[in-house]
Amino acid sequence: MVPVKGSIRSDSADFLLDLALGGAGLVRFGDFLGEAAVKDGRLVPVLSHCHDSDPQPLTALILPGRQTIPRVRAFVEFLKANI
């Protein structure tokens, strides 16, 4: 664990990426979000040795009665098999 403190919080990955690109500090998000910026040198990975390779849990919230709809059931099964 690496404790962090900061004065900026957001649930917008795009906003956090813009902040990181603007030099506001460190940001943690999925590899795909900053991939282009890392490839072209605008961002540099840090703390790679501390990377948690465990995937974050994903929860599918389904309204009652909708879990029997074939397309919903198929999507949930897809998530189970691929996430």
C-alpha positions, 0 to 999 in steps of 0.5 A: 500500500502506498498512502496518498494525499491530495487536494483534488478529487474527481470521478471524471477520468478525462478531467484527471487525465487533463490534470496529469497532462497539465502537471498537477501531479500523480493520477491512477487510472486504467492503463488504457486511459493514459496509454496514448499519453505514455506512448508519445511521452506526455506522461511517464509511468511511476511507482510501477513496482507498486502496481496492483495486478489484481483487477478491481471488482466489477458489479452489475446492478440490474433492476428487479425482473430484468435479469431474465431478459436474454440480452441482459443475461447475455451481457452479464455472462459476457462480463463474467467470462471476460472480466 
